[in-house]
């Protein structure tokens, strides 16, 4: 194989100049005490970084995020090996509520708004863990509206009757109301038109740069994720099979062919690439 990003068997220096905010070390996840889903997954997110977690549907991206946010218990899943640290503190045995209070929150796949509440009521539910007073909460509500002006226009609309794009903005805004240090963002592009996806990712970039929020993005839209992330990990069947700087992954021939549909001879169709596993040299 030609020169490529580092193997997942080595712990990569995602941000050598910054300590890792999140450190996932060789975790194994089992559902129902028998189904092995994650097999030795390791990754890190630096302070103030944007890291992409990539792979096809069923690769283990959502399970990885739920392992970090401690939401596996509701689905009879458990982290049986390894460890998860945030800001140098072991967090994999904390409750989800405790983790949110420490600054880590997950935005679930599928835009889970409270459909019977208004947009503004949905946003305010994100502040339930805070104890810094109404004035601070209203100040952050204005901050959310600054990033998502469309939500301000629709603040009194019932969330269940808003568009998919508005609901995605709402759940990200609701996460921001908890004053997070890190957001675990699961499939933000799912079901959205390309121009809306671009807008969501641009806002993620602004939040990272202006508010200092770190992001771990689980995405099937590899091209978009690598455009905005600094570093990426590719999951296959519950394992990290490739990782590296986002720019290097975008130029990697295997990634271009298997995930972007582009080969050295140009863009390829799904028919041409669906048997790619025969050529996955990184699994050798």
Steps between C-alpha positions, in 0.01 A plus 500: 500500500623848423589739779185567700378631834614319810354166599241488774724262690713798602370784716503799262604848603176675400611829645856481624483863615179449699412240765216263411162606634361156429700178513336169406737213573444155350132469587287194438120521494266204539120501467281254692815345653571318173514725190845653452457833319819700566835322500786697648405850384746776590476867405562845636364849454729792587385802695323727253518246217260361241545126440300289255390143569429348161361177361203338335170434671550234766873559536467595869500880491183554704599230748833677552327830575253333737787328678662839556175668614404202720170439321559131427319379810159590355572256216647222716851583387810523714864605471671180613864591434712810468445849640363842406645823640387859467731780614718239668214350704361148457136544391381166362319409824331835549131562439407689181380786719836526677678498167285784367585699812868447419447638152443202268168464320382288210274623219320185395449381146152567367428852635326403825304815581214513747241528226220639718718785634590820318849557364581732789365258759718228345805723526431584863483132595871487420575721801346270761838404650607862549489698821641834386169686487238613254700796366788276390260253341320774304837636390591161358160474336585822313835344410325197349269727300808684376637178352159382379295810408243277334416357842429847635248554223338166589540522878127466568438226244427148623818302431316206347375724219837649406729382221772240535765769476336709772473195724870426454582859591271466802670191643846654453375821661351302787840337557664844503266610777675256735825697460692200357872465465452216251211395275469147365310562176342194339421508126412873475462475120248217501191577291596862430544676167864571406474877555360444849778254579760757399335755726497262798869422458587868459327566831694215662819664377394838644405350835837331514692816415291758686368307802783248540269198483673174404315263267504130429296453180361161402423522128434293190555812288875450494581781261314763703634377834863500383455848356434641848681261733872511575536129564300190416450138599340241272302218659429164341310226682566652841872564449704807408666395176656832397565839654690813416487871430184589308696642207701178471189282517335701223801431278531133589414294192313230693291755688425686177385182330316324781341798674493785249430289190804641319785297355812597310293469182223725628174469692371147527146374547377286788491205257874544448589529869257275685749212509773722645568268795704276271750782463508647849872477543490667841325190635781274387 
